[in-house]
Amino acid sequence: MSSRHSEALVVPAATAEIVHLPHGGAFHLLADAVDTGGEVSANRLTLGTGADGAAPHYHALSSELFYVLAGTAEFFLDGTLTTAPAGSLVVVPPGMAHAFGAAPGSTTDLLIVLAPGTQRFEYFRQLGRIQHGHADFDSLLPEQQRYDVHFLPATPWRRSGTHP
């Protein structure tokens, strides 16, 4: 599990690694578990108009917090579709199936925090490669335990289908 981290972490926006996505969005990698003694991991995700953010999945060990900074997001939460406008907070407990993306006709900007944290920066880099067509989604399947991202195959959640 995690050990108590005794130092503050400050990540200026200009120092965050950015993984660009083809729909005009990006992952902003803010804090990996190694940076916080395993307490949390955090990223900011911007999504283009109507873009999917994640295929249906669950986390066995961590809760995932989403704060909608701008735009409107859609969340698939244990089978229910929920719309979350700017200023909304969504907390998904361990084990709950979920997916998310920008609502149709909207972009969205999300702050995402996983607690306890998991080393996931390489996961986000791989998602970027997948979205750009440089890797296959199946490349993530053997890594589900490592990243605590357990995909739910054949679980459609939006009219547009699912994308990682």
Solvent accessible surface area in square Angstrom, and as a share of the most:
residue,aa,sasa,rsa
1,M,205,0.92
2,S,43,0.28
3,S,77,0.50
4,R,210,0.77
5,H,68,0.30
6,S,111,0.71
7,E,131,0.59
8,A,100,0.77
9,L,81,0.40
10,V,124,0.71
11,V,51,0.29
12,P,73,0.46
13,A,88,0.68
14,A,104,0.81
15,T,94,0.54
16,A,12,0.09
17,E,72,0.32
18,I,76,0.39
19,V,18,0.11
20,H,121,0.54
21,L,10,0.05
22,P,75,0.47
23,H,60,0.27
24,G,72,0.69
25,G,2,0.02
26,A,8,0.06
27,F,9,0.04
28,H,34,0.15
29,L,4,0.02
30,L,43,0.21
31,A,6,0.05
32,D,9,0.05
33,A,9,0.07
34,V,110,0.63
35,D,52,0.27
36,T,13,0.08
37,G,22,0.21
38,G,14,0.14
39,E,56,0.25
40,V,49,0.28
41,S,8,0.05
42,A,16,0.13
43,N,5,0.03
44,R,87,0.32
45,L,1,0.00
46,T,32,0.18
47,L,5,0.02
48,G,10,0.09
49,T,93,0.54
50,G,24,0.23
51,A,15,0.11
52,D,11,0.06
53,G,6,0.05
54,A,10,0.08
55,A,12,0.09
56,P,3,0.02
57,H,6,0.03
58,Y,66,0.25
59,H,4,0.02
60,A,50,0.39
61,L,117,0.58
62,S,2,0.01
63,S,36,0.23
64,E,4,0.02
65,L,57,0.28
66,F,0,0.00
67,Y,82,0.31
68,V,0,0.00
69,L,77,0.38
70,A,47,0.37
71,G,31,0.30
72,T,32,0.18
73,A,0,0.00
74,E,13,0.06
75,F,0,0.00
76,F,23,0.10
77,L,35,0.18
78,D,97,0.50
79,G,54,0.52
80,T,81,0.47
81,L,82,0.41
82,T,51,0.30
83,T,84,0.49
84,A,4,0.03
85,P,74,0.47
86,A,57,0.44
87,G,47,0.45
88,S,28,0.18
89,L,104,0.52
90,V,18,0.10
91,V,84,0.48
92,V,1,0.01
93,P,63,0.39
94,P,66,0.41
95,G,49,0.47
96,M,57,0.26
97,A,20,0.16
98,H,1,0.00
99,A,0,0.00
100,F,9,0.04
101,G,0,0.00
102,A,0,0.00
103,A,10,0.07
104,P,71,0.45
105,G,72,0.69
106,S,24,0.15
107,T,72,0.42
108,T,3,0.02
109,D,16,0.08
110,L,0,0.00
111,L,57,0.28
112,I,6,0.03
113,V,34,0.20
114,L,4,0.02
115,A,41,0.32
116,P,39,0.25
117,G,15,0.15
118,T,22,0.13
119,Q,87,0.38
120,R,13,0.05
121,F,31,0.13
122,E,64,0.29
123,Y,11,0.04
124,F,12,0.05
125,R,72,0.26
126,Q,29,0.13
127,L,6,0.03
128,G,3,0.03
129,R,94,0.34
130,I,19,0.10
131,Q,44,0.19
132,H,81,0.36
133,G,65,0.62
134,H,143,0.64
135,A,26,0.20
136,D,106,0.55
137,F,59,0.25
138,D,95,0.49
139,S,48,0.31
140,L,3,0.02
141,L,70,0.35
142,P,107,0.67
143,E,53,0.24
144,Q,45,0.20
145,Q,142,0.63
146,R,148,0.54
147,Y,8,0.03
148,D,4,0.02
149,V,1,0.01
150,H,24,0.11
151,F,23,0.09
152,L,51,0.26
153,P,116,0.73
154,A,105,0.82
155,T,37,0.22
156,P,102,0.64
157,W,18,0.06
158,R,23,0.08
159,R,185,0.68
160,S,75,0.48
161,G,27,0.26
162,T,53,0.31
163,H,89,0.40
164,P,24,0.15
